[in-house]
């Protein structure tokens, strides 16, 4: 698997175990057998942008 350096991800961790997986900025973005890891990296960035764009409201 090749993962190129992406400017929008600060930290990527590769974990080996029962199921190999990749964690980017505290999100599990890929597990062995789940498809393309780059798709997971983009999903993590989208989640962070949505989280940053929503303002906390209290009832």
C-alpha angles and dihedrals in degrees: 000000000000120000115183121211109271119200095217097058116075101187133020122186126190115207125196119199140099087335119017112232144172125225122198122186091341095310123111098233101171140020125188109279095016099109132251115005092208090065088058092051091054091047091054091053092049091051091051093049093049090048091050093047096053117081120219112252125191123206 
